[in-house]
Amino acid sequence: MSSIGDRVIAVMRKRGMAQKTLAEHTQMTPDAMSRALRGQRGFAAVELADIARALDEDVYYLITGELDPVRLNFAARHRFDHETKTRSVDGLEEDRDVLIKIQTAFNLAGELSATSKLPADPAKFREILGPGFVERFADKLEVLGVDVVVLSELTTAYSFTVTGRKVIAVNGSGNWFNENWSIAHELAHHALGHEDVRPCSDKVDVFEAKANNFAAQLLLPEESMRAFDWQSTLCNDLADFLWESGVSTGTVKARLNKLGIVPSHEISAALELKTQGVLRKYWSKSRHVQGPDKITDRMARASARCFPTWLRSAHLQRIESGKLNKSYLAWMLGTDEAELEVPDPAPMTPIEGDELLSLLR
């Protein structure tokens, strides 16, 4: 049976980190690190915490040799540094508490039904979601059993599973075309079976490339791209295309390059502009004097706090039955707990044993 030292050594090798470098990330001297790895001394709790953080490994695994049964494994949108050829999730540490809170909100809803297997083919997804799905992307996915959470507190997008439920969490910035891409990208991780896609993962580049390809085929399928006349089309037609596809000018430009399609000089110049700029300047529906501003309306909806309808209802039912207080429902709704009016609850029911354990997980 392997020891803690053996597991630390194995992870060090996997991460390509030298023993001396690992010691520098902890409060241990190189000699103390060497003796602990050989089993000649034990590891203190704070030392193991530092080691786990430096190696980007779960401390539960280092101690037990098993995966933590309650650990939240997720895939995350990465930032790619072209100079160093490395990926990172800059806001991961500040997002982690929010992700755990989302996980807890799902667990507190009671027994969850697992979602069915998703198709791995973007074309099949387009068929299921139907035309114009980007307008109500999150609502369409909820019908398929994929739960989308939108929160301004997050810095990027994540996908993870809670007791069989597939969850996508995205940053509610109001940038609707980036939100659509993030949802499509994280949906790919679910459909393709990717989990725990951390920056240090040896499969991160492969998984990220596959997720990006899936998102591109879902939002900008090759047949649609080739059917569009990129040489003769006008900028107002490009604006219509951006609106209907729900993507940015940068995404379209990258897709054209990938497919080897050369647009006209006029369209190439327009694609160098910000997405909102193209829509404001060329999209005819944005220039109506009367009626609501559709661009602003879509931005507002993309920034709105969002949790699945069924999840909010489940919390309300458990509050009414006396099994929950209203703190998490208030958080999901983005309101103060004291100001949230709910039906008078029954007396709180003590929760023990297996039910308590399931809620904590």
Long-range contacts (C-beta under 8 A, 24 or more apart in sequence): 1-65, 2-65, 3-39, 4-43, 4-48, 4-62, 4-63, 5-36, 5-37, 5-38, 5-39, 7-61, 7-62, 7-65, 8-37, 8-51, 8-55, 8-62, 9-37, 11-55, 11-57, 11-62, 12-55, 14-202, 15-55, 15-56, 15-200, 17-54, 17-55, 22-51, 22-54, 22-55, 25-50, 25-51, 25-53, 25-54, 26-50, 26-51, 26-54, 55-200, 56-198, 56-199, 56-200, 69-361, 70-360, 70-361, 72-99, 72-100, 72-103, 72-160, 72-162, 73-160, 73-161, 73-195, 73-196, 74-99, 74-158, 74-159, 74-160, 74-195, 74-196, 74-197, 75-158, 75-159, 75-160, 75-186, 75-189, 75-194, 75-195, 75-196, 75-197, 75-207, 75-211, 76-156, 76-157, 76-158, 76-159, 76-197, 76-198, 77-156, 77-157, 77-158, 77-182, 77-185, 77-186, 78-197, 78-199, 78-204, 78-208, 80-208, 86-199, 87-199, 87-204, 87-205, 87-208, 88-199, 89-156, 89-198, 89-199, 90-155, 90-156, 91-154, 91-155, 91-156, 94-155, 95-153, 95-154, 95-155, 95-156, 95-158, 98-151, 98-153, 98-154, 98-169, 99-154, 99-158, 99-160, 99-169, 101-331, 102-149, 102-151, 102-162, 102-167, 102-169, 103-160, 103-162, 104-328, 105-307, 105-311, 105-315, 105-328, 105-331, 105-332, 106-147, 106-162, 106-163, 106-165, 106-167, 106-311, 107-162, 107-163, 107-358, 107-359, 107-360, 107-361, 108-315, 108-318, 108-324, 108-328, 108-359, 109-311, 109-314, 109-315, 109-318, 110-314, 110-318, 110-323, 111-358, 112-162, 112-163, 112-164, 112-165, 113-164, 113-165, 114-163, 114-164, 114-165, 115-144, 115-145, 115-146, 115-164, 115-165, 115-166, 116-145, 118-144, 118-146, 118-166, 118-187, 118-190, 118-191, 119-191, 120-191, 120-192, 122-214, 122-217, 122-218, 122-221, 123-217, 123-221, 125-187, 125-191, 125-218, 126-218, 126-221, 132-244, 134-180, 134-219, 134-244, 134-245, 134-246, 135-246, 137-179, 137-180, 137-183, 137-184, 137-246, 138-183, 138-306, 141-168, 141-183, 141-187, 142-308, 142-309, 142-310, 146-187, 146-190, 147-308, 147-311, 148-183, 148-306, 148-308, 149-306, 149-307, 149-308, 150-179, 150-302, 150-303, 150-304, 150-305, 150-306, 151-305, 152-303, 152-305, 156-182, 157-182, 157-183, 157-185, 157-186, 158-186, 159-186, 159-187, 159-189, 159-190, 159-194, 160-195, 161-190, 161-195, 163-361, 166-190, 172-302, 172-303, 172-304, 172-305, 172-306, 173-302, 173-303, 174-299, 174-300, 174-302, 174-303, 175-299, 175-302, 176-246, 176-298, 176-299, 176-301, 176-302, 177-242, 177-246, 177-247, 177-248, 177-251, 177-275, 178-248, 179-302, 180-219, 180-246, 180-247, 181-215, 181-219, 181-247, 181-248, 181-251, 184-214, 184-215, 184-218, 184-219, 185-211, 185-212, 185-214, 185-215, 186-211, 187-214, 187-215, 187-218, 188-212, 188-213, 188-214, 188-215, 188-218, 216-251, 216-254, 216-255, 216-258, 219-245, 219-246, 219-247, 219-251, 220-245, 220-247, 220-251, 220-252, 220-255, 222-259, 225-255, 225-256, 225-259, 225-261, 226-259, 226-261, 230-256, 230-261, 230-262, 230-263, 230-264, 230-267, 231-262, 231-263, 231-264, 232-264, 233-264, 233-267, 234-266, 235-266, 235-267, 235-270, 235-278, 235-281, 235-282, 236-282, 236-283, 236-284, 238-267, 238-270, 238-271, 238-278, 238-282, 239-278, 239-279, 239-281, 239-282, 239-283, 239-284, 240-283, 242-275, 242-278, 242-279, 242-283, 243-279, 243-283, 243-285, 248-275, 249-273, 249-274, 249-275, 249-278, 250-275, 305-332, 305-333, 305-334, 307-332, 316-342, 319-343, 319-345, 320-345, 320-346, 321-345, 321-346, 321-349, 322-346, 322-347, 322-348, 322-349, 323-348, 323-349, 323-351
